[in-house]
Amino acid sequence: MNRKTLVLPAVVGLLAPVLAACGGSDSGSGGGSAIVVGTTDTFAATKDAPAPLDPAYAYDVGSWNILRQTVQTLMIQPKGEGDPVPEAAEKCGFTDSGNERYACTLRDGLKFSNGDKVTAADVKYSIDRARAINAEGGPVGLLSTIDTVEVKGDRDVIFHLKTADATFPYKLSTPVAGIVNPDDYEKNKLRDGFDVDGSGPYTMSAEVKDDAIVKATFTKNPNYKGTLKVNNSKVEMVSYKDAAAMGTALDKGDIDVMTRTMSPEQIQKLSEDSNNNEDLVEMSGLEIRYLAFNTDAPTVKNKAVRQAMAQLINRGELVSKVYGTQAEPLYSLVPASITGHSNSFFNKYGDPSVAKAKALLTKANITTPVKLTLHYTTDHYGSATAKEFKILQKQLNDSGLFDVSIEGALWKDFVPAERKGEYDVWGMGWFPDFPDADNYLAPFLDKDNFLKSPYRNSSIINTLIPESRREADRIAASGSLTSIQDIVADDVPLLPLWQGKQYVAARDDVTGTAYALNSSSTLQLWELGRGVSD
């Protein structure tokens, strides 16, 4: 049989999957054989990135989806979405009216997977370690508002913030704030390789070939103490070279669940085919895709070039030809379903226009055609990425104003090259660390931006981001957030393209698939169980 589970929230924070008539719940048995999950994510250790799974370094959705199973955080995003709730903590909250002092009390009896006691000192060590290492291109920017971390006894941790930050509870739910054992993680050095240890719901062992994980085995952690109900005893995650190979494995029964990233063709086929034993679950997604610019690079340093690209790109055509109903055009870095979203790019540029783009370049005395290369990753965001960039290339070149070439690279090579400043323009995806507009703006625009972009706007950094973070009521922050989006549309340090839905496919005896991914694309393996096939 075939089913679809559809989630279309009007406002993030009110998300609740509507389950189909069979399966899709957390009622599965915790026993039985290992549930095997397929992914096209790659986990490679390289000379430039030897520590892909260290919480102080890892900052992509694939690596985080390993860490979220194994490394516990003080807070967690709850099942069904909403504001973060205590996880390793028994309670947390702001203790002042200015949102500058945040205190947590750990659960009593917390242990790492090896049986060592988890203390407040370990929390402080973990946070201070990530900040001290300050890994280039890593997630440390999420901790930028911390001034000092104070410990009282074994269970109480107090975060003193430099400035008000109403989003801080969300940040404590991300892996960079994961609690690690000082015996396993050196204070000033990243932990190379694929070993991961923590106090989360699973332990993980990796099968490695050619310096990359081919299979990660997650085994239920008997020492885990937190809010999560673990519905299985073991999950194996197998990495495939592409969506086609992963789909074949599902058809043959080699895997039970297929996650990111399926191809548009696979999703379409599964949604239409009612005569199989595979179920498709469609859920809301907050993934976005965008072009990033090295604003110091000669080819795109003049913002008129970037504005002309914004004026030419036809998002509607791009989405319809590559992703169909699985995505929609995006006119801001902030998705349409997030509080504070503004259609700033559409407001400024309207529909695609060669005449308007030409006028922008002429006024800036830019010689045409402008020659540049668009770079993309061939293996990280799915097989459709190459087609997407061919369409972008054609749209820009057909205007006669650009001479664009495209170049793809494996993710393991793509990321170091981008961080070294070797690309002028490159395509990226963003899966939010947490579902708030701040997380679609600050990581790209603040002084600690993870792209290491040279773009700086003092108004955004010094005034608008801090203003928005003072507002616990996120609707009240909309004015500051809109101003940031309007500045981005004018300066174009980044160019949003589309936002997408997300999907899970599974054999129909697997339960819990409706919650296998949350809106931030967090893989929640603990939700999966075995049921009875319909």
N, C-alpha and C positions, 0 to 999 in steps of 0.2 A: 504494500500500500504506500501511498505518498501523502504527505501532509505539509502544510506550511504554517509556521507560527509567525504572526505579523505583529510588530510593535511599531506604532507610529505616535510617539509622544508629542504633545503640543509644547510642553515645557519640561526640560530636563529636571529631574528631581521628583517627577510624578510618573516614572516609568514602571509599568507592570505588565509583563508578558501575558498575553491571552493564550492559554494552552488549547491545543486541539483535543479532540475527543479521546485520543489514545496516547499513552506515553508522555514524555516531556515534563515529568515531575521529578521530585527528589525522593520518590518512594522506592527506588531500586534497592536491591540487596547489596550489602557490603561485601559479600563473599564472591565466589566464582573465580574464573580465570581473569587475568589482567585485561583491562580495557585498552585497546591499542588505538592511538590517536595519530593521524597523519598530519604533517605540516610541510610547507615549502620553505619555512624559515631555515636559515643556515646559521650554524654556531661554530665559528672558526677562530682559532688562535693564530695570529700572525705576528710578524716582527713588529709591526706598527701597533697591533692591538693584542698583546699576549694575555690579557686578563679579561676576556669577554663577559665573564659572569661575576665579577666583583661588583658588589652594590655601589661602590664608590666610583665605578667606571661605566657600567652598563647603562645605556640610554637608548634602547630601541625596543619595540614591543615584543619581539621574539625573546630576547634575553630577559626582559622583565617578566615574561610569562613563565620562565623557569624560576626566577627569584620569588615570584609571588606564591609559588607552591611550597617553598622551602625556607624562606627568611621571613620571620614574623615582624610586623610593624605595630606600633602603638595603636593606630587607628586603621580602619578598613572601610571600604565602600560596601554598604549592605546589599544583600540579595534584594533584587527589585528596585535598586537605586535609592537615591536620597542622600541626605547629609551623612558624612562619615560617622562611624560609631566605634567605641573602644574595642580593641582586639587583644593585643598583649596587655593593654591597660585595662584596669578595672573601671576607671573613670578618668576623664580629661575635660578641661574647660578653661576658658579665659577667667582670670581672677581679678581683672580690672575693667573699668569702663572704656578704656582706650584701646583694647585688643592688642596689648603689648606684653602681657605676661600670661603664659599658658602653662598650666600645671597638669601633670598626669601621675596617677598612682598605679603601679603594676599589679597585675593579678597575683595573688598569693600562690606560691608553689610552681611558678614557671621554671621550666628546664629546657636547656638546649637538647638536641636529639641525642647527644652522648651522655646525658644525665647531669651535666653541670648546671648549677643554679643560675638563673638569669636575674641580674640585679640592675638597679638604677644606674650603677656605675658602668655596666655594659652598654646601656642606652647612651649615656654620655660619651663613652669611648667610641661607639659606632658613629654618632653624629659628628663628633670632633674629628674623627679619622677622615670621613668623607670630605669635610671642609678643608682639612690640612693637606690632603693629597691633591685636591682641586684638579681632578683629571681633565685634560683638555677635551672639549666637546662632550664632557660628561654631564651628569645631572645635578652638579653641586649648586647651580643657580636656584634650584628649588629651596635651598637652605639659606639663601642670601639675606633674608631678613632676620636671621638669628644673630644676636649679639653674644650671649653667653649661655651655657647650659649648666644648671646648678643641680646638685644631688643632695637629698636629705634622707639619710638612712638607706635601706636596701630597696625601698619601693617607690620613693617619691622623686620625680624629675620635674624641674621647673625651667622653662624656656623663656629667657628674657630677650625680647625682640628689639631691633633697632628702630623699627617703625611699626605702626599698626598694620596688621595683616589678617584680615578676616578669613582668608583662604588657608591659613596655616594648618588647621585640622586636616584638610585634604592632603597637604604636603607630607604630613606625618603618616599618610596611608600609602605612600609610594616607596618603592624598594631602596631608594637612596637613604631613606630613614630606617631601613631594616636593621634589626638588632643582630650583631655578630659577636662571636666569642673571641676575645682578645688572644686566646691560645691558638686560634686558627687564622687570624687576620692581623698581620703586622701593622703597627701604628702608622708608619710613614711609607708603606710600600704596598702596591697592588698585589693581589694574590693571583699569580699566573695560572693558566690552565683552566680546567673544567670542574674542579672540586668546589662544592657549595655546602655550607653547613649553617644551620640556624635552629630556630625553635618552631618553624611552621608546620603545617599539617603533613608534610611528606619529607622524607630524605630522598636524595637523588644520586644515582650512579650513572656514569656516562660510558657508552661504548664509542670509542674514538677511532677514526681512520683518516689518515692524511691530515692530521691536526684539525679535524672537524668532528663534531658529534654526529653519529649516524643514528644512535638510539639513546634516549634518556629514559631510565626506569625510575618511576616515582613510587616509593613504598610508604605506606601509612606509618606515620611517626607515633610510636606508642607513648612518647613523652609529651605530645602536643596538648596544650591547654589553651583554648580560646573559644571564639564564638561559632566556629565553623563545624557543621556536621559533615563528616567525611563518609561518603556513600559507597566507597570501594576500598579494597585493600591494596591494590596496585594498578598503576597506569603506565603504559609504555608509550613514549612519543617518538615516532620515527620520522626522520627528515628525508624528503624526496626532492629530486632535482627539479621537478616542475609539476604543474597541476595535472597534466595528463598521466604521469606516472602515479601520482597519488590517487587519481580517480580509478585507474586500473586496479590498484591495490584494494580499494573499497569494493569494487565489483567482484573481485576474486575472494573477498572475505579475509584478506591479509590484515586489514585494519577495520576497526569498528566505527571510527569517527573521522571525518575529513573537515579540517578547519582552514585557516588561512594558509595560502590564498587560492581559492578556486577561480577558475577562469569564467568569464561571462557566459561562454558556451555551455560549460558544465552546469552552471546555475540555471540557465534557461531550460536545458534538457531535463534536469531534475524537477523543475517546477511544472513541466508539462507532462511528464511520464507518470502515469498512475498505476502502472503494472510492474512494480518492482518492490524489492524489500528494503529500499533506502528512503529515508525521510529527510526532507529539506526543511530547515528552520530558518526563517527570515526574521531579523530583528533590527531594531534601530541601531544606527551606527553614527559615530561622531568623527570618523576618519575624514581627513581632508587631503587633497593633493595641491601642490603649488610649485611655482618656479622660484628659486632663490637666486639672488644676484650678488656678485662680489662688486660692491659699488665703488671700489677703488680701481677695478680693471678698466683699461683704456676703452674697450669696446662698449661698455655699458656705464661708464662713469657719469656721463651726461644724462640726467634723469629724463630728458626728452626721448632718448632711445627706449628707456624702460616704459615711459608713458605711451609711446607709439605701439609697443608690443601689447600693452593693456588695451589699447584702442582697437587693435586688429584681431585679437584672439576671439574666436567664436566658440564660446563654451557650450552652447546648445548643440551645435554640430559635433563638437568633440565628444560629448556625453552620448549623444544618440548613436553615433557611428561605432563607439567602442564599448560602452557600458549599458546602453539602453535604459531600462527602467531601474537598473541597479545603482544609479547615481543621479545627481542633479547638479546643475550649474551652481557655482559658489561665487559670490561677489564681495566677500570679505574673508579675512582669516578666521573669523568667528562663525561657526555653522548657524544655519537659520533656526535651529531648535534650541539654541543656547540663549539664556537671558543676556541682553546687552548687544545682540547681533544688529548690525546695520548694513544695508546694501550699498556700502560706500563706493565700490568700484562701478556699479551700475549707475549710481547717482552722478558720478563724475564723467563717465565715458559713454553711457547709454549703449546703443547697439553698435556692433562692429562697423567701422567706417574707414576705408582707405583714404578718403579725402581728409578726414580729420587727423589721421595719423601722419599723412604727408605734411599737413600744415604745422604740426608739432615739430617735425624734423627740420622743416624749412626755416621756421622761426629761430631755431637753435643753431642754424648753419651747419647741420649734419649732412655730410656727403652720403648719398645713397647709391647703390644698396649697401646697407650696413652688414658687414660680414661677421658672423659669430657662430659658435658651436653650442648646441644644447646637449648637455650630458645627462644620462639617466642610468639607473641600475637595472641590469637585465634579470636579476634573480630574486629581488627582495619584495617587490610589490605585485608580483604575478606576471603572467605571460602577456597580458594586455598592454603592459607599459610600452613595449616597442611600437605597437600600433598607435598608441596615443601620441607618441613623439613624432611619428611619421606624419600624423595629421597636423600637429602643431607646426612642423616644418613646412608643410604644404600651405597652410594658412598664411604664414609669414612670407614665404617666398612668392606666393601668388599675388601678393600686393605689389611686387616690384620694388619694395622699399628695403627688403632684407635679402641677404644671401646666407641662408642658414644651413648648416650641416648638423647631423646628430651623431652621437657616439655613446655606445653602451659599455658598461663595465660591471664585473661581478661586485657584489656588495662589499666583500672583504678588501677589494682594491678601491672601490668607489668612495667609501667613507674616509680613508686616510688621504686620498687625493683632494677631496673637498676640504678637509680640515687643514691641509697644507696650502690652500689657496690656489690650487692648480686649475680650478674651473671658474669661468666667468659667469656662466648661467647653468644651473643644474636643477633637476626635478627631484622633489622630495615628497614624502607623505608624512602626516602627523596623526598619531593616535594619542589622544590627550592623556596626560598624567592623571587628570581629574576633570570632571565635567563642569568647568567654570570658564567664563570668557577670559579671565586673567591668564589661564594656561594656554590660550591660543595667541596671546600677545606678548607677555613678558619673556617667555623663553626665546623669542625671536628678536625682541627689541630692547630688552634691558641690557645693562652694561656687561652682564654675565651671560649673554646669549650663547646658546649651545652651538650655533652655526659658526661662531667666531667671526660673525659679519662685522665689517668695518663701519657699517651704517650706525650713526648715532643721532638721536634727536633729543636735545636737552629737555624740551617740554615734556616729552613722553617719559623719559627716565626720571626726571627730578620732580615733576608735578603730577602728571596724569596717572601713572601707575600707582604711586603712593596714595593719591586721592581715591582711586577706585578700591584700593585694599582697605581703606578705613571703613567702608560700608559693609556692615554685616548683612544688611538687606541688599541683595545684589541688584534688585530693580533700581534702588537709589543710586547705584554706581553707573547706571546707563549713560549719564551725561559724559563722564570722563571716558568711558569705554568707547562711545561713539566718536569723540574727538580723536582718540588714538587711531581708530579705523579710518577716519577721514584723512588724517596725516599720511597714513600708509598708502591710501589710494592716490594721493598727490605725489608722494616721493617714490613710490613703487620699489622699495627694497625687496619686496616679495610680491608675487603675483598669484593670488588664489585661482584655482581652476574648477574644482568640483568637490562635493562631499558625497560619501557613499554609504550604502547599507552594508550589513554584514550577514554572513550565512554560515551555518553549520550543516553538514550532511552526515547522517549516521544510519547504521543498520537498525531496523525497527525494533530490536530487542534492547536497545540502549535507552535508558531513561535519563532525565535531567538535562537534555540537550537545550531546552529553552533558556536555561541559565548557564550554559557552558561558556558563554561570552557575555560580559556586561557591555554597557554602551561605550566604555573606554577601551574596548577590545581586550580586556583582561580575561585570560583563559582561567576558568574556574574548574579545574579537574575534579575537585572534591564533589561537585554536583552530579557527576556521571555515575550511573549504576546499571545493573542488569535487571531487566524485567522480562515479561512474557511477550513474545512477538504476537502482533495482532493478525 
